[in-house]
Amino acid sequence: MPPFLHIDTLLLVYLMAAVLMLLVLVGGAWQAQGRYGLWFWTGAFAAVVLAQSARDLLVFLGSPLPLHTIGHIGGVLSSGLVLLGVRAFLGLRLYWVPICVAMAVMSLVSLAVVSAGQPLGVSLSLSLYGAGLLRALTLWPLLRALKAGPSFPLSLMASDQMLSMLAHWGRACMVMPGAVDSANQTEQANALWLLAFIALLLTQGFALLLLVNERLQQKILALVEIDPLTGLLNRRGLDQRLLGLHQRAATSERPLQLAAAMLDLDHFKQINDRHGHAVGDQVLVELGRRLRNHVRPNDLAVRLGGEEFVVLWFDVGNDSAVGMAERLRQSLEQAPFETDAGPMRVSASVGVASQGAAGEPLEALLKRADAAMYEAKRAGRHRVVSA
Ligand SMILES: Nc1nc2c(ncn2[C@@H]2O[C@H](COP(=O)(O)OP(=O)(O)OP(=O)(O)O)[C@@H](O)[C@H]2O)c(=O)[nH]1
C-alpha cells in the first residue's frame, strides 16, 4: 500500500481538512453574523475536529475504552448539526428539540454498548447507522428545494448528503463485528473508506461555500432588479425577465405576445404637496401591493419610475387587455388607500397597447401604451384608452 494511504496519514488529512473548513466557516459565520445557519455548520466541523483530536489524545493517554467512543459521538453530532444547518439555510422550521434528543440518544447508545462490554466496532456501527439516518433527514429538504428550481450548489450538496448517507450505512455494515468476513477489515479497505469520508467532508464544505455564494448573488440581483419602495420589479428587472422570456420563446413554436397597460396616478403631486412625501410613499406602496395581488404569477407588474407603473400580460389579445386594464383601474378607485393622513381616494389613467404583430420591440410597445396613457390624461383622467 502506498505510504500516503496509511491510516495514520489519512486520519491526519481528515483532521486537517476539517480544521481548514472550520477556520473558513468561523470567519464566514462571523462576517455573515450567523445568517444562513452558518453557526450550525461551524459546529458540525468543530464536532469533527474536537472529537477526532480528543479521541487521539485519550488513546495516547491509555484512557478506558468507553471514552474512545468520543470519535463515534463526534460523527453523530456533526451529522445532526449539518441537518440543523441545512434546515436553517433553507429557512425551514428547525425541530431542534427532536433533533437534539435524537443526537443525545444515539451518543448515549454508542457509549453504553462499550460500557456494557461490547467491542468498539458495535458502538461505531450503531453510531454510523444513526449518522446515516441524520444524513437521510438532511437529504429530504434538499431534494424538495431542488424541485423548486435547478441549482448547481444545491445539487452538489444533495449528492454529497446522499453519498454520505450511503457511505455511513455501508461502513456501518462493514464494521459490525462478525457481520462480514475479515477481508473487508484489511487496512487497505479501511484506508479506502477513510479516503471516501475525506472526499465527502471536503465536498460538503465546498458545496456550502457555493450555496452561500449563490444566495448572496441572488440577494444582490434582487437589490438591483427590485424597486425597494414597492417591492415590484424595476425597469432593469423587467428587461432581464423579458430577455429570458424572449430567449425561451425563440426556441419554442409560439412567439411571445405581450399586452402592456401603462398606469399613472392622477394628481399625485397634490398628495405629496398636501400631505408630504411620506404619505405619497404610502400611496405608492399600497398601489404596488394592489398591482401584485391583481396580476397572475406569470404576468409582470413593474414600477418604471416615479408614479408610473406598467403591467404586462402574456398571450392576451387587445380586447381582453382593455377589459383587464379597466378592472384594474376600478379596483384602485373602489377602495380608499389607507395612509397616515387617513383614507385617500386615488385614481389612475391607463394606456393599453398590445403587440399586434409578434416581435414588436418592447420599447415600441411601451411607447404606444405611454401615448395612450397621455391621451387618457388629456381626455379627463381616471379612464382607460387603447392605443
Ligand atoms: N412620494 C413620492 N413621490 C414621488 C416619487 N417619485 C415621484 N414622485 C412625485 O410624483 C409627482 C408626479 O407629478 P406629476 O408628474 O406632475 O403628475 P401628477 O401630479 O400625478 O399629475 P397627472 O399625472 O398629470 O395627473 C411629483 O410630485 C414627484 O415628486 C416617490 O418615490 N415618492
The ligand as an SDF file (V2000), in Angstrom:
LIG
                    3D

 32 34  0  0  0  0  0  0  0  0999 V2000
  -43.8280   60.3430   -2.5550 N   0  0  0  0  0  0  0  0  0  0  0  0
  -43.2100   60.1120   -3.7170 C   0  0  0  0  0  0  0  0  0  0  0  0
  -43.4320   60.9060   -4.7650 N   0  0  0  0  0  0  0  0  0  0  0  0
  -42.8090   60.6860   -5.9190 C   0  0  0  0  0  0  0  0  0  0  0  0
  -41.9520   59.6020   -6.0690 C   0  0  0  0  0  0  0  0  0  0  0  0
  -41.4840   59.6130   -7.3450 N   0  0  0  0  0  0  0  0  0  0  0  0
  -42.0660   60.6590   -7.9600 C   0  0  0  0  0  0  0  0  0  0  0  0
  -42.8840   61.3180   -7.0980 N   0  0  0  0  0  0  0  0  0  0  0  0
  -43.6880   62.5050   -7.3230 C   0  0  0  0  0  0  0  0  0  0  0  0
  -44.7100   62.2310   -8.2440 O   0  0  0  0  0  0  0  0  0  0  0  0
  -45.2020   63.5060   -8.7060 C   0  0  0  0  0  0  0  0  0  0  0  0
  -45.5500   63.4000  -10.1650 C   0  0  0  0  0  0  0  0  0  0  0  0
  -46.1890   64.5910  -10.5080 O   0  0  0  0  0  0  0  0  0  0  0  0
  -46.6910   64.9240  -11.9630 P   0  0  0  0  0  0  0  0  0  0  0  0
  -45.8040   64.2480  -12.9670 O   0  0  0  0  0  0  0  0  0  0  0  0
  -46.8610   66.3900  -12.0620 O   0  0  0  0  0  0  0  0  0  0  0  0
  -48.0450   64.1890  -12.0810 O   0  0  0  0  0  0  0  0  0  0  0  0
  -49.4050   64.2820  -11.2710 P   0  0  0  0  0  0  0  0  0  0  0  0
  -49.3660   65.2760  -10.1610 O   0  0  0  0  0  0  0  0  0  0  0  0
  -49.7140   62.8890  -10.8520 O   0  0  0  0  0  0  0  0  0  0  0  0
  -50.4160   64.7790  -12.3270 O   0  0  0  0  0  0  0  0  0  0  0  0
  -51.0010   63.9800  -13.5550 P   0  0  0  0  0  0  0  0  0  0  0  0
  -50.1040   62.7990  -13.8070 O   0  0  0  0  0  0  0  0  0  0  0  0
  -50.9920   64.9320  -14.6680 O   0  0  0  0  0  0  0  0  0  0  0  0
  -52.3670   63.5490  -13.1580 O   0  0  0  0  0  0  0  0  0  0  0  0
  -44.0980   64.5280   -8.4170 C   0  0  0  0  0  0  0  0  0  0  0  0
  -44.5310   65.3670   -7.3850 O   0  0  0  0  0  0  0  0  0  0  0  0
  -42.9420   63.6710   -7.9220 C   0  0  0  0  0  0  0  0  0  0  0  0
  -42.1790   64.3360   -6.9350 O   0  0  0  0  0  0  0  0  0  0  0  0
  -41.7070   58.7570   -4.9290 C   0  0  0  0  0  0  0  0  0  0  0  0
  -40.9580   57.7770   -4.9570 O   0  0  0  0  0  0  0  0  0  0  0  0
  -42.3580   59.0410   -3.7700 N   0  0  0  0  0  0  0  0  0  0  0  0
  1  2  1  0
  2  3  2  0
  2 32  1  0
  3  4  1  0
  4  5  2  0
  4  8  1  0
  5  6  1  0
  5 30  1  0
  6  7  2  0
  7  8  1  0
  8  9  1  0
  9 10  1  0
  9 28  1  0
 10 11  1  0
 11 12  1  0
 11 26  1  0
 12 13  1  0
 13 14  1  0
 14 15  2  0
 14 16  1  0
 14 17  1  0
 17 18  1  0
 18 19  2  0
 18 20  1  0
 18 21  1  0
 21 22  1  0
 22 23  2  0
 22 24  1  0
 22 25  1  0
 26 27  1  0
 26 28  1  0
 28 29  1  0
 30 31  2  0
 30 32  1  0
M  END
$$$$
